[in-house]
């Protein structure tokens, strides 16, 4: 959202119950709503700082507990809840900007990531929303996007010097 032209914005961040325990939070789901507007003031700067620090450092907390493989699926709003149930059922900690449909599930190993990708595709979501695609995710790139990427690659790297044969 362009804050220069808008007078207010809302950011909605989720920390699942499984992720909360590694972050030292109460054993429940947490929804952090950040409101930026031209009116009002912060009621409790200390509490706001504490919550934001938890959110900012959540991946460090998860990685220090061996959940260092982070993903970035996008899910349409109507299928987001089903995906969150799937994550909880499988004990997968997750956080992220749920307000835009992007989540960051974290994994100890890559084995269950394939199952997560299948679940996301089944729920009409997409893989690589924020972090992009790479060698490990190239089979999930839609053909239309592959064509767009090839055209951009040809335009900016006509000699095919950079990342030869990596993604597309």
C-alpha positions, -999 to +999 in steps of 0.1 A: +000+000+000+014+034-009+013+053+024+022+086+006-012+087-011-033+069+015-041+083+049-042+049+067-031+013+063-036-019+082-011-048+084-023-081+098+004-106+110-003-141+123+017-162+147+003-197+150+001-215+183+029-239+173+052-210+165+042-190+196+057-216+220+091-211+203+088-174+205+080-174+243+044-164+238+013-178+254+003-212+239-023-198+216-027-182+181-017-145+179-030-120+155-011-087+154-029-058+137-008-028+129-027+003+121-011+034+106-032+064+103-032+102+106-052+102+138-047+088+172-016+079+191+001+048+204-013+039+239+016+018+251+049+022+234+066-005+255+040-031+248+041-022+211+079-025+210+077-059+228+052-073+203+070-060+173+103-075+186+087-109+189+074-106+154+107-094+140+126-122+157+102-151+153+122-167+126+154-166+147+134-183+175+122-210+152+156-215+135+173-219+169+149-248+174+160-264+141+130-250+121+153-233+096+136-242+062+112-213+056+086-213+028+063-186+015+031-200+001+001-178-009-034-190-003-066-174-014-087-161+016-114-187+012-088-216+016-065-200+042-082-215+072-081-250+058-043-246+052-038-233+088-056-264+101-033-286+080-002-268+094-014-272+130-023-309+124+012-315+112+029-295+140+043-270+116+051-235+131+040-206+110+039-168+109+035-141+084+014-114+068-019-133+067-037-101+057-023-106+021-026-144+021+011-151+025+024-173+053+058-185+064+056-221+076+090-234+089+103-269+087+130-290+103+135-310+071+126-308+034+106-340+034+073-325+045+078-294+024+067-315-007+034-324+012+029-287+020+034-278-017+008-304-027-016-290-001-011-254-013-017-264-050-048-284-040-062-253-022-056-232-053-026-214-038+008-207-052+044-215-041+071-189-039+050-158-034+076-137-016+109-155-019+104-165-055+112-197-073+144-216-077+158-249-085+138-267-058+104-251-068+106-248-105+081-276-112+054-254-095+060-224-118+029-219-140+036-220-178+023-185-183+048-172-157+076-193-172+069-176-206+070-142-189+103-150-171+119-163-204+110-131-222+125-110-194+156-131-193+160-127-231+155-090-228+180-084-199+205-112-207+204-119-244+238-138-242+223-161-216+253-155-192+235-153-159+219-183-142+221-204-173+193-231-173+184-226-136+147-218-134+131-215-168 
